[in-house]
Amino acid sequence: MSLLRNVGTIGGLTLVSRLFGFARDILLARVLGAGGVADAWQLAFQLPNLFRRLFAEGAFASAFVPLFNRHMAEDEHAAKRFAGEILAVLLPILVVFGALMMLAMPWVLWAFANADLRSDAAMFNLAVIMGQIAFPYLIFMSLATLIAAILNSLSRFAAAAAAPILLNICLLAALVWGAFQPASGAAGEAARAATGMGLAIAVSVSGALQLAWLYWFMRRAGFRIPRQRPRLTPRVKEMGVLIVPAVFGAGVYQIARFIDLAFIRSLPDGSLTYMAMADRWNQLPLGIIGIALGTAILPALSRYISRAEDDEATRLQANAIELAMLLTLPCAVALFISGFAFVKAFMEGQAFTAEDARITGNVLQALVVGLPAYVLVKVLTPNFFARKDTRTPVYTAGASLVVTVALNFLLVPIFGVVGLALAGAVGAWANIIMLGVVLARRGFFRLPPRVVGRLVRIALATAVMGACLWGLMQAIAPWLAGTTITKLLAIGAIMAVSLVTYGISTVALGVLDKATIERLMRRQT
């Protein structure tokens, strides 16, 4: 399949999942609000979810896919044996790690909880119980990641891209139940606590469902992982050497979230919820574009590089960068200018106040400053991973985290949670600059002049869209203070103006034409 079709398959199904996620967060904001049970839930859910993102979206696939493809080039039996050896070692590690984390949950959450949560014994205990119930999700999803990596290597992207929909369906079921419970007084507080417990249960149930879903598709594809006893074979050791640095290099965004949790401890109640709600909007284009592109190009890059087809590898990398910026730049500018309108229209109401919406909108503006960089990280790091180089992204990620932490100390005391988001955005751009310089110096990749020119035109088209959108926001500002109908009309106007002006600009500037579409549709082999 072509790059555009692969990204379309992964991104389209990710979009469905993200839309379910938006519905989930809208209900979450209205049922739990900000602070209290909402912060306790966010803290409990952050730990297994951050580990899952760090492991599933970063390290494991980055280390496993190139090795798996190498064994597939030999014969399928060798690939099956390799997968079996990895599973035999992975499963006991996950069980032991999960058990230790569940036992240590009170101390782990204490390290990340803010002062308000730590001072409320009942709420903190609720967070601990929710964290213990939800943590098995990590075990299920880590096993699911192994199967997803196999399916992706076999160019069967749809099943893995669709799996997260099950998580959001399970969480929505718990929230719908919570929405019909009492909303005020002691009964309301008890109902919110019960809803939080229901969410924790739903998380672990969804992990088991996703594992079963992917296993069924793997068997349908005719691939079966043989059962083996745990042994540190040469292949397992090679995987271990690659995966340890990949945890850091591929997961810089997630590690930054861990650092955010530490800084949020010093911020007022509700800050964790503001960051989580803003990040939901930021994750929409990041998941649909960045993760989809990274997932789609890694297997193909691995094949090209293993066959010494450097020109094809460069073509694929250049196409991925162009497609990433074609889709990401307008999203970033649109969210920066009008993100507050989306937060206000979809999340404000009931327990989530107008002030909560205002702060969340400000956090979103800071986050999307780094959105193109976060996407480019997903696009550039596969170039290293395909060469079995997981160390270089470690060094660049480490340097970017130093920049982020230094800016946290500078900006958080002044701007609070907004400063936290802005520091991460600047750190992501520092990471991109370093990755690009290393790739160029090693001769692995340089942007062709043709692509540079097209990126300039994409930026110009985005600027035209941004100017039109800024003017529109001045005109429709009163609509955002009105009824639900006027808010939705404002959102419709924002989306229509963004799509029409950007579409016209890209065609007028020659960014989108028949030759470009045919190039992006070219089949990968």
Backbone torsions as a table, in degrees:
resi	resn	phi	psi	omega
1	MET	NA	160.0	179.7
2	SER	-81.0	164.7	177.6
3	LEU	-58.9	-44.6	-177.2
4	LEU	-64.3	-40.4	-179.7
5	ARG	-69.8	-40.7	178.1
6	ASN	-62.5	-46.9	178.8
7	VAL	-64.0	-38.1	178.3
8	GLY	-63.0	-40.9	178.3
9	THR	-64.1	-52.0	-178.0
10	ILE	-66.7	-47.6	-177.5
11	GLY	-66.1	-37.4	179.6
12	GLY	-63.9	-45.0	178.8
13	LEU	-70.2	-33.9	175.2
14	THR	-64.7	-37.4	176.8
15	LEU	-60.0	-43.8	177.8
16	VAL	-59.5	-44.8	178.8
17	SER	-61.9	-42.6	-178.6
18	ARG	-66.8	-35.3	177.3
19	LEU	-65.2	-40.8	172.6
20	PHE	-61.7	-37.5	178.5
21	GLY	-64.4	-37.9	176.6
22	PHE	-64.2	-44.1	177.5
23	ALA	-59.8	-40.0	177.0
24	ARG	-60.3	-47.6	-176.4
25	ASP	-71.7	-31.7	174.7
26	ILE	-61.2	-47.6	177.3
27	LEU	-64.6	-39.8	-179.7
28	LEU	-60.6	-44.3	179.5
29	ALA	-64.2	-41.2	-176.3
30	ARG	-76.8	-33.6	-177.9
31	VAL	-82.9	-42.8	-175.6
32	LEU	-104.1	-20.8	-179.5
33	GLY	71.0	-145.1	177.3
34	ALA	-125.9	141.9	-176.9
35	GLY	83.1	172.2	178.1
36	GLY	61.1	-128.3	-178.7
37	VAL	-60.9	-34.5	-179.5
38	ALA	-61.3	-47.0	178.6
39	ASP	-66.8	-38.6	178.2
40	ALA	-61.4	-43.1	178.8
41	TRP	-65.5	-46.0	-179.4
42	GLN	-58.6	-40.9	-179.9
43	LEU	-66.5	-43.8	-179.4
44	ALA	-64.1	-38.0	-177.1
45	PHE	-80.5	-28.2	-176.5
46	GLN	-59.7	-41.4	-172.4
47	LEU	-63.8	-58.1	178.5
48	PRO	-63.9	-33.0	-178.5
49	ASN	-71.2	-38.2	177.5
50	LEU	-67.0	-43.1	176.5
51	PHE	-62.0	-39.7	179.4
52	ARG	-63.1	-46.1	179.1
53	ARG	-64.9	-41.4	-179.4
54	LEU	-62.6	-42.1	-175.8
55	PHE	-84.8	-51.0	-172.1
56	ALA	-74.1	-44.7	-174.8
57	GLU	-88.9	-5.1	-176.2
58	GLY	-126.9	-87.1	-164.2
59	ALA	-64.0	-49.7	-170.0
60	PHE	-62.9	-53.6	-178.2
61	ALA	-62.1	-37.6	-178.0
62	SER	-62.9	-36.9	-179.7
63	ALA	-86.6	-37.8	-172.1
64	PHE	-76.4	-44.9	-171.2
65	VAL	-60.3	-47.9	179.0
66	PRO	-61.2	-40.1	179.7
67	LEU	-68.2	-41.8	179.3
68	PHE	-61.9	-43.7	178.7
69	ASN	-63.8	-34.8	177.6
70	ARG	-64.4	-42.4	178.7
71	HIS	-70.6	-34.7	176.9
72	MET	-63.4	-32.2	178.3
73	ALA	-65.3	-28.8	176.3
74	GLU	-74.2	-66.3	173.2
75	ASP	-170.3	160.1	-175.8
76	GLU	-64.1	-32.2	180.0
77	HIS	-62.1	-41.1	178.6
78	ALA	-63.9	-38.8	178.7
79	ALA	-66.0	-40.4	178.1
80	LYS	-64.6	-41.9	179.2
81	ARG	-63.3	-40.2	178.2
82	PHE	-63.3	-45.8	179.1
83	ALA	-61.5	-39.7	178.8
84	GLY	-64.5	-40.5	178.5
85	GLU	-63.8	-40.3	179.7
86	ILE	-67.0	-44.9	-179.9
87	LEU	-61.9	-40.2	-178.0
88	ALA	-62.0	-32.7	178.4
89	VAL	-86.8	-37.0	-175.7
90	LEU	-64.9	-43.4	-173.5
91	LEU	-59.6	-51.8	179.3
92	PRO	-64.5	-32.8	177.2
93	ILE	-62.2	-44.2	-179.4
94	LEU	-64.3	-42.6	-178.8
95	VAL	-63.8	-45.5	-179.4
96	VAL	-66.4	-45.7	-179.9
97	PHE	-62.3	-43.2	179.6
98	GLY	-61.9	-43.1	-179.9
99	ALA	-64.0	-42.2	179.6
100	LEU	-64.8	-42.0	-179.7
101	MET	-66.0	-38.2	179.2
102	MET	-67.1	-38.3	176.9
103	LEU	-68.2	-36.0	-177.1
104	ALA	-89.7	5.6	-173.4
105	MET	-54.1	-42.6	179.9
106	PRO	-58.4	-40.6	-178.0
107	TRP	-76.5	-36.1	178.9
108	VAL	-64.4	-47.6	-179.8
109	LEU	-67.5	-34.0	177.6
110	TRP	-59.9	-35.5	-179.2
111	ALA	-66.3	-26.5	-175.7
112	PHE	-110.0	-13.6	-177.6
113	ALA	-71.7	146.3	176.1
114	ASN	-79.9	175.2	-174.0
115	ALA	-62.8	-37.8	-179.0
116	ASP	-63.6	-41.5	-179.2
117	LEU	-71.6	-40.0	180.0
118	ARG	-66.2	-31.6	-177.1
119	SER	-79.0	-14.9	178.8
120	ASP	-101.3	97.1	-173.1
121	ALA	-59.8	-43.2	-177.7
122	ALA	-64.1	-43.4	-178.4
123	MET	-69.5	-37.7	179.4
124	PHE	-66.7	-41.5	177.4
125	ASN	-62.6	-36.8	176.2
126	LEU	-62.3	-42.8	178.9
127	ALA	-61.6	-40.1	180.0
128	VAL	-63.4	-46.6	-179.5
129	ILE	-63.5	-43.6	178.4
130	MET	-61.7	-41.0	179.0
131	GLY	-63.0	-41.2	179.2
132	GLN	-66.8	-39.1	179.3
133	ILE	-68.9	-37.4	-174.8
134	ALA	-81.9	-20.0	-170.4
135	PHE	-65.5	-31.5	175.8
136	PRO	-55.7	-20.0	175.1
137	TYR	-52.4	-39.5	-179.5
138	LEU	-62.2	-41.3	-179.5
139	ILE	-63.2	-49.3	179.6
140	PHE	-59.7	-44.4	-174.1
141	MET	-74.0	-28.2	176.4
142	SER	-67.7	-40.4	174.7
143	LEU	-66.4	-38.7	177.7
144	ALA	-63.3	-32.4	179.6
145	THR	-63.6	-39.3	176.9
146	LEU	-59.2	-46.1	-179.2
147	ILE	-67.7	-40.4	179.2
148	ALA	-62.1	-39.1	179.2
149	ALA	-64.4	-37.5	176.7
150	ILE	-64.8	-47.3	-179.9
151	LEU	-61.8	-42.0	178.6
152	ASN	-63.7	-38.9	178.9
153	SER	-65.5	-27.9	176.7
154	LEU	-86.8	9.6	-178.7
155	SER	62.3	30.9	173.8
156	ARG	-110.4	82.9	-171.1
157	PHE	-85.3	-22.9	-168.1
158	ALA	-64.2	-44.8	-174.6
159	ALA	-60.7	-46.6	-178.7
160	ALA	-67.3	-36.8	179.7
161	ALA	-68.5	-30.1	-177.8
162	ALA	-84.0	-21.3	-173.5
163	ALA	-54.7	-42.4	-178.3
164	PRO	-61.2	-17.6	176.7
165	ILE	-57.8	-34.6	-179.1
166	LEU	-63.7	-36.8	177.1
167	LEU	-60.1	-48.8	-176.3
168	ASN	-68.9	-32.9	176.4
169	ILE	-64.8	-43.7	179.1
170	CYS	-63.2	-43.9	179.8
171	LEU	-66.9	-38.8	177.6
172	LEU	-61.4	-38.3	179.4
173	ALA	-61.1	-42.8	178.9
174	ALA	-65.9	-38.9	-178.0
175	LEU	-73.2	-36.0	177.0
176	VAL	-61.4	-41.2	175.4
177	TRP	-60.4	-43.8	-179.3
178	GLY	-65.5	-30.8	-178.1
179	ALA	-66.4	-22.5	-178.9
180	PHE	-96.4	5.9	178.6
181	GLN	-91.3	165.5	178.0
182	PRO	-55.4	144.7	-174.5
183	ALA	-107.9	-10.8	-175.1
184	SER	-134.6	163.5	177.2
185	GLY	72.2	-167.2	-179.0
186	ALA	-63.2	-37.5	178.7
187	ALA	-64.3	-37.1	178.3
188	GLY	-66.2	-41.2	179.3
189	GLU	-65.0	-41.3	178.0
190	ALA	-65.2	-38.1	179.2
191	ALA	-66.0	-38.9	178.5
192	ARG	-65.8	-39.0	177.3
193	ALA	-64.2	-41.6	178.7
194	ALA	-65.5	-36.2	177.2
195	THR	-64.1	-41.2	177.0
196	GLY	-59.6	-42.5	177.6
197	MET	-64.2	-40.1	177.7
198	GLY	-62.3	-37.6	177.8
199	LEU	-64.0	-42.2	-179.8
200	ALA	-62.4	-43.8	177.8
201	ILE	-62.7	-43.1	-178.7
202	ALA	-61.1	-35.4	179.7
203	VAL	-61.7	-50.6	-178.8
204	SER	-66.0	-39.8	177.5
205	VAL	-60.4	-41.1	-179.1
206	SER	-64.8	-35.1	177.9
207	GLY	-62.3	-43.7	178.1
208	ALA	-63.9	-39.2	179.6
209	LEU	-66.3	-40.9	179.5
210	GLN	-65.9	-38.9	177.4
211	LEU	-62.3	-45.7	179.5
212	ALA	-63.6	-41.2	179.4
213	TRP	-58.5	-49.9	-177.0
214	LEU	-69.9	-36.5	178.4
215	TYR	-61.9	-40.6	179.4
216	TRP	-61.9	-42.8	-179.6
217	PHE	-69.4	-33.9	177.4
218	MET	-64.8	-44.5	178.1
219	ARG	-64.2	-36.3	178.3
220	ARG	-64.7	-31.4	178.2
221	ALA	-78.0	-2.4	178.3
222	GLY	84.1	16.6	-178.6
223	PHE	-110.3	130.3	179.5
224	ARG	-131.7	129.4	179.5
225	ILE	-84.2	120.8	-179.4
226	PRO	-71.3	147.4	177.4
227	ARG	-80.0	132.8	179.9
228	GLN	-141.1	160.0	174.9
229	ARG	-83.7	152.3	-178.6
230	PRO	-63.4	124.6	177.3
231	ARG	-146.6	141.4	176.9
232	LEU	-86.7	75.1	178.9
233	THR	-73.5	166.1	177.1
234	PRO	-55.6	-35.9	-179.7
235	ARG	-69.4	-38.9	177.3
236	VAL	-65.4	-41.8	178.6
237	LYS	-63.0	-40.5	178.0
238	GLU	-62.4	-41.5	177.0
239	MET	-62.4	-42.5	179.7
240	GLY	-62.9	-39.9	178.7
241	VAL	-62.2	-35.9	-178.8
242	LEU	-79.5	-36.3	-169.3
243	ILE	-78.2	-30.9	-176.9
244	VAL	-61.9	-52.3	176.0
245	PRO	-68.2	-28.3	-180.0
246	ALA	-65.2	-29.8	176.1
247	VAL	-55.5	-40.7	-179.5
248	PHE	-82.6	-47.4	-174.5
249	GLY	-66.4	-45.7	-177.9
250	ALA	-80.4	-19.0	-173.5
251	GLY	-108.9	30.3	-176.7
252	VAL	-59.2	-37.2	-179.7
253	TYR	-63.6	-40.4	-178.2
254	GLN	-74.2	-37.5	177.1
255	ILE	-63.6	-37.3	176.1
256	ALA	-60.5	-34.3	177.1
257	ARG	-66.6	-35.5	174.8
258	PHE	-61.9	-43.3	178.9
259	ILE	-64.2	-37.9	177.1
260	ASP	-58.2	-42.0	179.9
261	LEU	-58.8	-38.5	179.7
262	ALA	-65.9	-40.4	-179.8
263	PHE	-74.8	-30.4	-180.0
264	ILE	-64.4	-22.3	178.1
265	ARG	-53.4	-33.6	-175.7
266	SER	-89.8	-0.1	-175.4
267	LEU	-99.5	163.6	-177.0
268	PRO	-63.6	161.8	176.8
269	ASP	-57.2	136.6	-178.9
270	GLY	102.2	-17.1	-176.2
271	SER	-62.4	-38.0	179.4
272	LEU	-63.4	-39.6	178.1
273	THR	-68.0	-41.0	178.6
274	TYR	-58.9	-45.2	-179.8
275	MET	-65.2	-42.4	-178.8
276	ALA	-65.2	-42.4	-178.9
277	MET	-68.6	-39.8	177.7
278	ALA	-67.0	-39.4	-179.1
279	ASP	-66.0	-26.2	176.6
280	ARG	-59.4	-43.9	178.6
281	TRP	-68.3	-38.4	179.0
282	ASN	-66.8	-35.0	-178.4
283	GLN	-71.0	-20.1	-178.6
284	LEU	-60.2	-60.0	177.4
285	PRO	-69.4	-30.8	179.5
286	LEU	-62.8	-42.7	180.0
287	GLY	-72.5	-45.1	-175.8
288	ILE	-68.7	-37.5	-174.5
289	ILE	-101.9	-58.5	-172.7
290	GLY	-65.2	-55.5	-177.8
291	ILE	-66.2	-38.5	178.7
292	ALA	-62.0	-44.8	179.6
293	LEU	-65.4	-46.1	179.8
294	GLY	-60.0	-42.0	179.2
295	THR	-66.1	-39.9	-175.2
296	ALA	-73.1	-37.0	-173.0
297	ILE	-87.7	-21.9	-175.6
298	LEU	-60.4	-49.7	179.0
299	PRO	-60.4	-42.6	-178.8
300	ALA	-67.1	-43.2	177.1
301	LEU	-59.6	-41.6	179.7
302	SER	-60.0	-41.4	-179.7
303	ARG	-67.6	-45.4	-179.4
304	TYR	-61.5	-44.9	-176.4
305	ILE	-69.3	-38.3	178.7
306	SER	-65.2	-27.0	178.6
307	ARG	-96.2	8.0	179.3
308	ALA	59.3	32.9	177.4
309	GLU	-94.6	73.7	-172.8
310	ASP	-65.5	-36.3	-179.4
311	ASP	-64.4	-40.1	178.6
312	GLU	-68.1	-37.8	177.5
313	ALA	-63.3	-42.6	178.6
314	THR	-64.5	-41.8	178.7
315	ARG	-60.0	-46.1	-179.1
316	LEU	-63.3	-43.5	-179.5
317	GLN	-64.2	-42.9	179.6
318	ALA	-63.8	-43.2	178.3
319	ASN	-62.2	-39.7	-179.9
320	ALA	-64.6	-41.8	179.2
321	ILE	-65.2	-44.8	179.7
322	GLU	-61.3	-46.2	179.7
323	LEU	-64.2	-39.3	179.3
324	ALA	-60.4	-46.9	-178.0
325	MET	-73.9	-32.4	177.0
326	LEU	-59.3	-36.0	-177.6
327	LEU	-95.2	-31.2	-171.6
328	THR	-84.7	-42.8	-176.2
329	LEU	-56.7	-48.4	178.8
330	PRO	-64.4	-34.2	177.1
331	CYS	-63.0	-44.3	-178.5
332	ALA	-63.6	-45.9	-179.1
333	VAL	-66.4	-42.1	-179.8
334	ALA	-63.7	-41.7	179.3
335	LEU	-69.7	-34.1	178.6
336	PHE	-65.3	-42.7	-175.9
337	ILE	-79.4	-39.2	-170.9
338	SER	-124.6	10.9	-179.0
339	GLY	-58.3	-37.9	179.2
340	PHE	-58.6	-36.8	-179.9
341	ALA	-63.6	-39.6	178.7
342	PHE	-66.6	-42.9	178.7
343	VAL	-61.6	-45.1	-177.3
344	LYS	-66.6	-39.2	-176.4
345	ALA	-72.4	-38.7	-170.7
346	PHE	-102.3	-23.9	-172.9
347	MET	-112.3	-29.5	-177.9
348	GLU	-68.1	137.6	177.9
349	GLY	140.8	152.2	-179.7
350	GLN	54.2	-115.0	-175.4
351	ALA	-76.7	-15.7	-177.9
352	PHE	-98.7	108.7	-169.4
353	THR	-83.2	172.2	176.6
354	ALA	-62.2	-36.9	177.9
355	GLU	-67.3	-38.7	175.4
356	ASP	-60.0	-42.5	179.7
357	ALA	-65.2	-40.5	-179.6
358	ARG	-62.0	-47.2	-178.3
359	ILE	-66.3	-42.0	178.4
360	THR	-60.8	-40.1	176.9
361	GLY	-62.4	-39.0	177.7
362	ASN	-65.8	-41.0	177.6
363	VAL	-62.9	-40.9	179.5
364	LEU	-61.3	-42.5	178.2
365	GLN	-57.4	-42.8	179.9
366	ALA	-67.9	-39.9	-178.7
367	LEU	-63.1	-43.3	-173.1
368	VAL	-73.8	-10.7	172.0
369	VAL	-58.6	-33.7	-179.9
370	GLY	-97.3	2.8	-175.1
371	LEU	-57.4	-48.4	178.4
372	PRO	-59.3	-35.6	179.1
373	ALA	-68.2	-42.0	178.1
374	TYR	-60.3	-39.2	179.2
375	VAL	-68.4	-43.0	-179.2
376	LEU	-64.8	-31.0	174.6
377	VAL	-58.3	-43.8	179.5
378	LYS	-65.9	-26.7	-176.9
379	VAL	-87.1	-35.0	-175.9
380	LEU	-85.9	-36.7	-175.6
381	THR	-63.4	-31.2	176.0
382	PRO	-58.0	-24.6	177.2
383	ASN	-62.6	-37.0	176.8
384	PHE	-75.7	-45.4	-175.8
385	PHE	-64.4	-36.0	179.2
386	ALA	-63.7	-24.2	177.4
387	ARG	-94.7	10.9	-177.3
388	LYS	59.1	30.0	175.2
389	ASP	-105.9	95.3	177.5
390	THR	-100.5	0.8	-177.1
391	ARG	-84.8	-42.0	-176.9
392	THR	-57.3	-46.1	176.6
393	PRO	-60.0	-24.1	175.6
394	VAL	-63.3	-47.0	-176.7
395	TYR	-65.2	-44.1	-179.7
396	THR	-68.6	-38.9	178.5
397	ALA	-64.9	-40.6	178.3
398	GLY	-61.4	-42.5	179.2
399	ALA	-65.6	-39.8	-179.9
400	SER	-67.8	-33.0	177.6
401	LEU	-68.9	-34.1	174.6
402	VAL	-60.7	-43.5	177.2
403	VAL	-61.4	-44.5	-178.3
404	THR	-62.2	-47.9	-177.7
405	VAL	-64.7	-41.2	178.3
406	ALA	-60.5	-42.7	178.5
407	LEU	-69.0	-32.3	175.7
408	ASN	-58.2	-46.5	179.5
409	PHE	-62.9	-30.6	-178.5
410	LEU	-82.7	-43.0	-169.7
411	LEU	-93.6	-33.0	-175.9
412	VAL	-61.7	-42.8	177.7
413	PRO	-61.5	-24.8	-177.4
414	ILE	-91.3	-48.1	-171.9
415	PHE	-109.9	-0.6	179.1
416	GLY	65.7	-136.8	-175.7
417	VAL	-65.8	-25.7	175.7
418	VAL	-65.8	-40.8	177.1
419	GLY	-62.4	-34.7	178.0
420	LEU	-62.5	-44.9	179.5
421	ALA	-66.3	-40.8	-178.6
422	LEU	-67.0	-38.6	178.7
423	ALA	-61.6	-42.0	177.8
424	GLY	-63.7	-37.1	179.5
425	ALA	-64.4	-45.1	179.4
426	VAL	-64.9	-39.8	177.5
427	GLY	-61.0	-37.4	179.1
428	ALA	-64.8	-39.0	177.8
429	TRP	-66.9	-36.7	176.0
430	ALA	-61.5	-39.3	178.7
431	ASN	-63.1	-42.9	-179.6
432	ILE	-63.1	-43.5	-179.7
433	ILE	-59.7	-44.5	-179.0
434	MET	-67.5	-42.0	178.2
435	LEU	-60.9	-43.9	179.9
436	GLY	-62.9	-41.0	179.6
437	VAL	-64.5	-43.6	-179.5
438	VAL	-64.2	-45.3	179.2
439	LEU	-59.2	-41.5	-178.9
440	ALA	-68.2	-44.0	-177.8
441	ARG	-65.8	-33.4	179.7
442	ARG	-84.6	-4.3	-179.9
443	GLY	75.3	16.1	180.0
444	PHE	-78.4	-33.7	-178.7
445	PHE	-166.5	134.5	169.7
446	ARG	-133.2	140.9	178.6
447	LEU	-65.5	120.7	175.5
448	PRO	-61.2	144.8	179.1
449	PRO	-52.5	-35.8	178.7
450	ARG	-59.1	-42.2	-178.6
451	VAL	-71.4	-36.7	177.9
452	VAL	-59.4	-45.4	178.5
453	GLY	-61.7	-38.8	179.9
454	ARG	-69.6	-35.5	177.8
455	LEU	-65.3	-36.8	177.0
456	VAL	-62.9	-42.2	179.5
457	ARG	-68.4	-34.1	174.9
458	ILE	-63.1	-41.2	178.6
459	ALA	-64.1	-39.6	178.5
460	LEU	-65.5	-42.9	178.4
461	ALA	-62.9	-38.4	178.1
462	THR	-65.7	-38.6	179.1
463	ALA	-63.8	-40.1	177.5
464	VAL	-62.2	-45.9	178.2
465	MET	-60.4	-43.6	-178.8
466	GLY	-61.9	-41.2	179.9
467	ALA	-64.1	-43.3	178.4
468	CYS	-65.2	-38.9	-178.7
469	LEU	-68.7	-38.1	178.3
470	TRP	-63.1	-43.3	177.5
471	GLY	-63.1	-39.8	178.7
472	LEU	-62.3	-40.4	-177.2
473	MET	-62.9	-33.1	177.6
474	GLN	-66.4	-35.4	-176.6
475	ALA	-76.8	-34.4	-173.7
476	ILE	-101.2	8.4	-179.9
477	ALA	-53.7	-42.3	178.2
478	PRO	-61.6	-28.4	-179.2
479	TRP	-63.3	-32.6	-177.0
480	LEU	-71.6	-16.6	177.8
481	ALA	-97.0	4.7	-175.8
482	GLY	-97.6	-146.2	-176.5
483	THR	-79.2	174.5	177.2
484	THR	-59.8	-37.7	-179.9
485	ILE	-62.8	-46.8	-179.2
486	THR	-66.3	-34.7	176.4
487	LYS	-63.0	-43.5	179.2
488	LEU	-67.5	-34.9	175.0
489	LEU	-63.3	-39.1	177.7
490	ALA	-62.6	-42.8	178.7
491	ILE	-63.4	-42.2	177.5
492	GLY	-60.3	-41.9	179.1
493	ALA	-65.3	-40.8	179.5
494	ILE	-61.4	-47.1	-177.8
495	MET	-66.8	-40.5	-179.5
496	ALA	-64.8	-47.5	-179.3
497	VAL	-63.6	-41.3	-179.3
498	SER	-62.2	-49.2	-176.8
499	LEU	-65.9	-44.3	-176.2
500	VAL	-68.4	-48.4	-176.8
501	THR	-66.9	-39.4	179.2
502	TYR	-70.6	-40.4	178.4
503	GLY	-61.2	-47.1	179.5
504	ILE	-63.3	-42.2	-177.9
505	SER	-64.3	-42.5	-179.2
506	THR	-66.4	-36.4	178.0
507	VAL	-70.9	-43.9	-178.6
508	ALA	-63.7	-35.0	-178.7
509	LEU	-88.6	1.7	177.7
510	GLY	76.8	19.2	178.5
511	VAL	-74.8	-44.2	178.9
512	LEU	-106.6	118.0	174.3
513	ASP	-148.8	178.2	-176.2
514	LYS	-62.1	-40.6	-178.2
515	ALA	-63.8	-39.4	179.8
516	THR	-64.7	-45.8	-179.5
517	ILE	-63.1	-41.5	178.9
518	GLU	-64.2	-37.5	179.8
519	ARG	-65.6	-43.2	179.9
520	LEU	-71.8	-24.3	179.3
521	MET	-86.1	-4.3	-177.6
522	ARG	-58.7	136.2	-174.8
523	ARG	-69.8	137.5	172.8
524	GLN	-88.1	142.4	179.1
525	THR	-124.1	NA	NA
